[in-house]
Amino acid sequence: MLAKVKETYIVSNNARIWTVTQGTGIPILLCNGGPGCADYLGPVAGMIDDLAQVIRFEQRGCGRSEHMPPYDLETCLLDLESIRKHYGVEKWITGGHSWGANLALSYAIEYPDNVLGLIYIAGNGIQHDREWSREYHKNREERGEKSPPEARSGNDEVNRQGNGSWFEYIKNPDLLKKISELEIPALFIHGADDIRSGWPGEQIANLMPNAVYKTIDAEHFIWLFRPEELKHSLREFINRVVLNVSQ
């Protein structure tokens, strides 16, 4: 039976933020990429909503959420806290795809007492590496990539502010230390055929004491290519976190 999907607007820092929840069980936040894209993670939520209460949202300035700056990382993290409090969640698994994976990671760093685990899908890591960027743009021009229709259009200003604030955030001198102190279970998944090299995510996984890093033979939007393999990995991880919480 399909899980009931409920859309709700919440007010966070004077902006109306679109959210949606489905399923029951351990709370999981899913953050989509961009920054600047509308939500496209419904298919991923559907893989796990019999195990979890899955909460998704659209960043301010994106999709159905109100266009009200600023669109920086700090404001987005405050919006995530507003979402958590609105749904009465004490602790949750934070997860995301692409830039959303970085957002989920930064939330875990800044609010570690609120996080039970981390799901990091096809994230770009904590780097601003010229060679990584050069390879990505070369691959995008030569190979392109398949993506969901919802992920193609975005807000350029959200993208500019979001990326700019992220590159400032990763300059924090104690950032690597904080990541190494995150003892929560973590699952890192990268597509072997992604036009973005996966080494930055693998570096983070190797910093965290309870992280697992996996590759799947797929492009950036893994569920379009290997849905069952992704589904199995996510469900296995969720069950691991639930077991960890119950002990």
Secondary structure, 3 states (H helix, E strand, C coil): CCCCEEEEEEEECCEEEEEEEECCCEEEEEECCCCCECCCCHHHHCCCCCCEEEEEECCCCCCCCCCCCCCCHHHHHHHHHHHHHHCCCCCEEEEEECHHHHHHHHHHHHCHHHEEEEEEECCCCCCCCHHHHHHHHHHHHHCCCCCCHHHCCECHHHHHHHHHHHHHHCCCCCHHHHHHCCCCCEEEEEECCCCCCCHHHHHHHHHCCCEEEEEECCCCCHHHCCHHHHHHHHHHHHHHHHHHHHC
